[in-house]
Amino acid sequence: MKKIPIRMCLACRKHFPKKDLIRIVKNKENQIFADKTFKAEGRGAYVCNNNVCLANLKKTHKLNKYFKCEISAELYENLKGEI
């Protein structure tokens, strides 16, 4: 039996299987994007695949704090489109 990787949602702080979450990555070139493959290099953050956690993430600016840079509204719209 294979072990299922568990990750924590940055917004609600609950633990879920990795495949149930959206991975957001900041790479060496300081590009921030949603990683659909879960294999892109760089610092990763996970968020639930629902509008409530995404709205909470935007409202509290947790991605800004996590990646230590300003996150554009365009990225939030791209994430909302993936949900």
C-alpha positions as CSV (number, residue, x, y, z in Angstrom):
1,M,0.0,0.0,0.0
2,K,1.4,3.4,-1.1
3,K,1.5,6.3,1.4
4,I,-0.6,9.3,0.3
5,P,1.2,12.6,0.7
6,I,-0.7,15.1,2.9
7,R,-0.3,18.9,2.6
8,M,-1.8,21.8,4.5
9,C,-4.0,24.5,2.9
10,L,-2.4,27.9,3.5
11,A,-5.8,29.6,3.9
12,C,-7.8,27.3,6.3
13,R,-4.8,25.4,7.8
14,K,-6.4,22.0,7.3
15,H,-4.6,18.9,6.0
16,F,-5.7,17.2,2.8
17,P,-4.3,14.7,0.3
18,K,-1.9,16.5,-2.0
19,K,-3.9,15.9,-5.2
20,D,-7.0,17.6,-3.7
21,L,-5.2,20.9,-3.5
22,I,-3.9,23.5,-5.9
23,R,-0.1,24.1,-5.8
24,I,1.2,27.6,-6.3
25,V,4.9,28.0,-7.1
26,K,7.4,30.8,-7.0
27,N,10.4,29.8,-9.1
28,K,14.0,31.2,-9.2
29,E,12.9,33.9,-11.7
30,N,10.3,35.1,-9.2
31,Q,7.5,34.0,-11.5
32,I,4.4,32.9,-9.5
33,F,2.0,30.4,-11.1
34,A,-0.3,27.5,-10.5
35,D,1.5,24.2,-10.9
36,K,-0.8,21.5,-12.4
37,T,1.9,18.8,-12.5
38,F,2.9,19.2,-8.8
39,K,6.5,18.9,-10.0
40,A,7.7,22.4,-10.9
41,E,10.8,23.6,-9.2
42,G,10.6,26.3,-6.6
43,R,8.9,27.2,-3.4
44,G,5.4,25.8,-3.3
45,A,2.2,26.7,-1.4
46,Y,-1.0,24.7,-1.3
47,V,-4.6,26.0,-1.2
48,C,-7.9,24.2,-1.2
49,N,-9.7,23.8,-4.5
50,N,-12.7,26.0,-3.5
51,N,-13.7,29.7,-3.7
52,V,-13.9,30.1,0.1
53,C,-10.2,29.4,0.8
54,L,-9.2,31.4,-2.3
55,A,-11.1,34.4,-1.1
56,N,-9.6,34.0,2.4
57,L,-6.2,33.8,0.9
58,K,-6.7,37.0,-1.1
59,K,-8.3,38.9,1.8
60,T,-5.6,38.1,4.3
61,H,-2.7,38.5,1.8
62,K,-1.1,35.2,3.0
63,L,0.5,34.5,-0.3
64,N,2.3,37.9,-0.1
65,K,3.6,36.9,3.3
66,Y,4.5,33.3,2.3
67,F,6.4,34.3,-0.9
68,K,7.7,37.6,0.5
69,C,6.6,39.6,-2.5
70,E,3.5,41.4,-4.0
71,I,1.0,39.1,-5.6
72,S,-1.0,40.5,-8.5
73,A,-4.8,40.4,-8.8
74,E,-4.3,38.6,-12.1
75,L,-2.9,35.5,-10.3
76,Y,-5.9,35.3,-8.1
77,E,-8.2,35.5,-11.2
78,N,-6.1,32.7,-12.8
79,L,-6.5,30.6,-9.7
80,K,-10.2,31.2,-9.6
81,G,-10.4,30.1,-13.2
82,E,-8.8,26.8,-12.2
83,I,-11.4,26.0,-9.6
